């Protein structure tokens, strides 16, 4: 695994030894960031694993990145990867212009982290979720992102999932704007449903 582009381009990432870890491939990651513009955006990486996606966002100039991972070995690997990439107190702008990039690791289950972030009043422009396949974590994750008001008004929630897995978007208050398939993996891009305009 490596950082594809940006300030830490080419840096290799530590892959933690976790049985259920399923790293996002470089192909899928590159496609994701070709679609999304993250510079200056607030980015939340859920089920972060090694941190590959969230740290790619840091490298490409996201202003605030929070990575949530419940497995201790993975969370420790993320912290190691932050150091490997030189992201500790990395300036956002050219030297002398001020601003420090904000990167945070939250080491707890995603449900608890989402409630914590809601309590803190956090809002994100991009939320990326890659829950383990076949563990029925999608519904509650989508519900909490919405009920904790974690998405900015124009924010997007990107879900990485198996192509055979159905996303409960409408049921949880979202609409799917786009979906891309890469072999057996898919990326679905969700926005919050907007209230219907009253008829004249």
Secondary structure by P-SEA (a helix, b strand, c coil): ccccccccccbbbbbccccccccccaaaaaaaaaacccccbbbbbcccccaaaaaaaaaacccbbbbbbccaaaaaaaaaaaaaacccccccccccbbbbbbbbbbcccaaaaaaaaaaacccccbbbbbccccccaaaaaaaaaaaaccccccbbbbbbccccccccccccccccccccccccbbbbbbcccccccccc
